[in-house]
Amino acid sequence: MQLSISDDQFKIDLDGWERIWAFYFNADLYIPLSHITQVSTEEPRHSWTDVRMPGTFLPGVIKAGTYYTDRGKEFWYVTRLGRYLTLELENEFYRRIVLSVDQNQLWADRINGQKAV
């Protein structure tokens, strides 16, 4: 997974296997920074009532794909415990995006720093 910020947009570029596990075959995800309402590195709330459609879930291994929750539609790509990057969104297809990324705090700081400009 490659993350980048360019032209006031946060880009998530999934590689081939990540797209397969997440059943996400659309173009890369582009989110205007102005649509990101909150960024967190805390473990996100989730529930056994979340409905995966489509995606992959193996407890303790991977949670990937689109999930319908009481909070709205979410995109998850989490492959290990910790190192969460959670984006709360408005006016977007997904209400929330949850990722496992190395340097999650660095990305949270970069996004918050870009939003402040």
C-alpha positions as CSV (number, residue, x, y, z in Angstrom):
1,M,0.0,0.0,0.0
2,Q,1.3,3.4,-1.0
3,L,0.0,6.6,0.7
4,S,0.6,10.1,-0.6
5,I,-0.6,13.6,-0.3
6,S,-0.8,15.8,-3.4
7,D,-2.9,18.7,-4.6
8,D,-4.9,18.8,-1.3
9,Q,-5.8,15.1,-1.7
10,F,-4.9,12.0,0.3
11,K,-4.3,9.0,-2.0
12,I,-4.4,5.4,-1.1
13,D,-2.9,3.1,-3.7
14,L,-3.5,-0.6,-3.0
15,D,-1.2,-3.2,-4.6
16,G,-2.6,-6.2,-6.5
17,W,-2.9,-8.6,-3.5
18,E,-4.4,-5.9,-1.3
19,R,-7.1,-5.3,-4.0
20,I,-7.8,-9.0,-4.1
21,W,-8.1,-9.4,-0.3
22,A,-10.3,-6.3,-0.1
23,F,-12.3,-7.1,-3.2
24,Y,-11.6,-3.5,-4.3
25,F,-10.9,-3.3,-8.0
26,N,-11.8,0.3,-8.5
27,A,-9.3,3.1,-9.1
28,D,-7.1,4.3,-6.2
29,L,-8.9,6.0,-3.3
30,Y,-8.6,9.8,-3.4
31,I,-9.9,11.8,-0.5
32,P,-9.9,15.6,-0.4
33,L,-8.2,16.7,2.8
34,S,-11.1,19.0,3.5
35,H,-13.4,15.8,3.7
36,I,-11.3,14.3,6.5
37,T,-12.9,15.4,9.7
38,Q,-10.7,13.4,12.1
39,V,-7.5,11.3,12.0
40,S,-6.6,8.8,14.7
41,T,-4.0,6.2,15.5
42,E,-6.1,4.6,18.3
43,E,-7.6,1.2,17.8
44,P,-10.9,1.8,16.0
45,R,-14.3,0.6,17.4
46,H,-15.7,-2.3,15.6
47,S,-18.4,-4.9,16.3
48,W,-19.4,-8.4,15.5
49,T,-22.5,-6.9,13.9
50,D,-20.5,-5.2,11.1
51,V,-21.5,-6.7,7.8
52,R,-18.7,-7.5,5.4
53,M,-19.7,-7.1,1.7
54,P,-17.4,-7.8,-0.1
55,G,-14.1,-8.5,1.7
56,T,-12.0,-10.9,3.7
57,F,-11.9,-11.5,7.4
58,L,-9.6,-14.0,9.2
59,P,-9.5,-13.1,13.0
60,G,-6.0,-11.9,14.0
61,V,-4.8,-12.0,10.4
62,I,-6.7,-9.7,8.1
63,K,-9.8,-7.5,8.0
64,A,-10.2,-6.1,4.5
65,G,-12.9,-4.7,2.3
66,T,-16.2,-2.8,2.6
67,Y,-18.1,-3.1,5.9
68,Y,-21.6,-1.8,6.7
69,T,-21.9,-0.7,10.3
70,D,-24.1,1.3,12.5
71,R,-21.7,4.2,11.8
72,G,-22.1,3.9,8.0
73,K,-20.1,2.3,5.2
74,E,-16.5,1.8,6.0
75,F,-13.3,0.6,4.2
76,W,-10.9,-1.6,6.2
77,Y,-7.4,-2.9,5.3
78,V,-6.0,-4.1,8.6
79,T,-3.4,-6.9,8.7
80,R,-1.9,-6.8,12.1
81,L,-2.7,-5.5,15.6
82,G,-1.7,-1.9,16.1
83,R,-0.4,0.8,13.7
84,Y,-3.9,2.0,12.9
85,L,-4.6,5.0,10.8
86,T,-8.3,5.8,10.9
87,L,-9.8,8.6,8.8
88,E,-13.3,9.9,9.6
89,L,-14.8,11.3,6.5
90,E,-17.7,13.5,5.4
91,N,-19.3,13.8,1.9
92,E,-17.5,10.7,0.7
93,F,-18.5,7.2,-0.4
94,Y,-17.1,5.8,2.8
95,R,-17.8,7.2,6.3
96,R,-14.6,5.9,7.7
97,I,-11.3,4.3,6.3
98,V,-9.2,2.1,8.6
99,L,-5.7,1.0,7.6
100,S,-2.7,-0.7,9.1
101,V,0.3,1.2,8.1
102,D,3.9,1.5,9.2
103,Q,4.6,5.0,10.5
104,N,0.9,5.5,11.3
105,Q,1.7,8.5,13.7
106,L,3.8,10.2,11.0
107,W,0.9,9.9,8.5
108,A,-1.6,11.2,11.1
109,D,0.7,14.2,11.7
110,R,1.2,14.8,8.0
111,I,-2.6,14.7,7.2
112,N,-3.4,17.0,10.2
113,G,-0.5,19.3,9.2
114,Q,-1.8,19.6,5.6
115,K,-5.3,20.2,6.7
116,A,-4.1,23.1,8.9
117,V,-2.5,24.9,6.0
